[in-house]
Amino acid sequence: MNLAKRYLIKPGSKVKLARFDTSDNGGLEKEAALPLIEKNVGRLDDLQYLLYAENKRALLVVLQAMDAAGKDGAIRRVMAGFDPLGCHVTSFKVPSEEEREHDFLWRVHQHVPRKGEIAIFNRSHYEDVLVVRVKNFVPKEVWSRRYEQINAFEKHLADNGATIVKFFLHISKAEQKERLQARLDDPVKHHKFNLGDLAERKNWDKYMAAYADALAQCSTPWVPWYVVPADRKWYRNLVISQVLIETLEGLKMQLPKVDFDPQKVRVE
């Protein structure tokens, strides 16, 4: 099941998000997929242990999406098997005053994972070519240069032992409407509803254009993008978990060799 290849944005290709089926299920039914997700979560646990033990590289997972596409849900469900001692999540919100006084990548670099560890970005440095662009926070000549700067930054991280996997959780506007309405209808979910989400919906087409450019400009041979169908939560989780497994297994990680013979050691 090579899902990595299926949803990969090939470097140098043009991206039209309207051509991607947000409700794609890969020919699977939910009942068949749920056991696969459980198996994948367990496998990711094993692979994290190898990553930690080998201590030669790090994993950075980037999640970008429109509101209600399921970034939090994917973290909660897919990364459930990760040991929290070796995994941390960073949510990038509106920059602080201190962060605004530095270059846009300054606050991001502080949260990249150490060797042997995993970092998950719930939103990321891509906000600076997405929301910044849509809301005209900076002129085009500024944000348009950031694609090249992001590529150079990610190449630097990759050259220094970081494996970066970037997911765009692609939800339809109709499905987003249903999920936002569900938050309004359920008192338990009221705290998840943000009035600002309604304003963002009005800029849907602008965001789709911004995402398409970011995916096309920044899917590189060293750090590609994956477009994940997100209308079906269970399939979203399956794709993310499978791509992470395929990526980590591709690293051919090995347990470190010890400098003694365990057969000759006795614990008294």
Secondary structure, DSSP 4 states (H G I P E B T S, - for coil): --HHHHHEE-TT----GGGS-TT--TT--HHHHHHHHHHHHHHHHHHHHHHHHH-S-EEEEEEEESTTSSHHHHHHHHGGGS-GGGEEEEE--SPPHHHHTS-TTHHHHTTSPPTT-EEEEES-GGGGGTHHHHTTSS-HHHHTTHHHHHHHHHHHHHHTTEEEEEEEEE--HHHHHHHHHHHHH-GGGGGG--HHHHHHHTTHHHHHHHHHHHHHHH--SSS-EEEEE-SSHHHHHHHHHHHHHHHHHTT---PPPPSS-GGG----
